[in-house]
Amino acid sequence: MRDWVCESHVGWGFADISFSILSDWKAAMATKTQNPSFEQTMNTLRAHGFDVSPYAGVAGGVQVSKQGAGAILVAGQDGQVTYYERPGALVGGEVARLLDRGYQKFIKTAKFELPASASQLQAIHQFSEELGQLTGGAILYNESLGTTSDLYEYDRLKGREAAGPVAARPWDGAGGH
């Protein structure tokens, strides 16, 4: 083992910094975290101010909401939390989906469609981030930039999905050789 003292910068106040180089030094390995059960996760959400209530539309489903946004969660096969309905704005007790039409985002429910306000988008984004952190969900780069939509319907592309006649594919060898 060797101790090195940086003395070349004495005037800068670095004389007391020492560096040790250990040949037998090993970094501590990260320990695996324990994945909490569904009920433990629900208790954690309650402790962080989320409203957690049973959801009648899904067997074992739980509606989680906070500040005008909500999601429907269920226990997965491994006992972990999974989404039944992704985070969206709460409209009349229903979790509305976020629809992107290219020029504007809309809040869409089973009965109607409303233009999304900036405060609704911010609430959905904040709710999604906090819920993801507390449930141990993956944090994706594109979701960190802003609110992502569930559906994308651009007006210039509407109607293009209609299937036309299939073009002949010469590699299929239908003519035979």
C-alpha positions, 0 to 999 in steps of 0.5 A: 500500500502506498499513500500519495500526498498532493503537495504541488498545490499547497498554495491552493489548500490541497496539502491535506488531501491524500490518495490511497491506492490499494491493490486488494481493494474490491468494490462492494457489489450492489445488493438486490432489492426486495420487491414488495408485494402488491399490498405493501405497495398499496400501503406505500402509496397510501403513506405518500398521499395517494387515494387507493380504493377497490375498482369494481370493473376489474377483479382485484383491481385498485384505482389509485389517484392523486391531484386529478390523475389516476390509474388502475393497478392489478397484481401481476402473476408474480405478485408485483404491481402492473397497470390495467389502465395507464395513468390519465386524468380522472373525469367523472371517476373514470381514468381517461386516456390521453389522445394525441392528434398532432396539433393538440392532446385530448382527454378521451373517455368512453362517453366524450372527448375534451381538449387537455389543459396544461394543468391536466398534462402536468398532473398526469406527468407528475402522477406518472413519475411518482407512481413509477418511482413508488411501484418500482416501474421502469423510468424511460427517457422519453417519459421524463421529457413530458407527458406521453399519450396512449393513442396517436391519431394524426389527421393527415394520416387518417384513412391511410390504414385502409388495406389496398390490393396487395402488390405482386411479390416476385420473391414468392415464386408464384410463377415457378421456375 
